């Protein structure tokens, strides 16, 4: 499964919405369900499903600004 598909599935599950995502889809501040608690839940799911560790100092509004930004972030985490 691609990072794009996995991330979209995680977002739909955590946010409990039926939405299509592409790199230009805005997240934080644009989707009402995407609040600080959702950020934590998304991070937890990404860590569990991808075996990555997201440190507190890596969490920023910029990372969660758009689907594309978040996808790039997780790709970089897995490549490290």
Secondary structure, 3 states (H helix, E strand, C coil): CCHHHHHHHHHHHHHCCCCCCCCCCECCCCCCCCCHHHHHHHHHHHHHHHCCCCCHHHCCCCCCCEHHHHHHHHHHHHHC
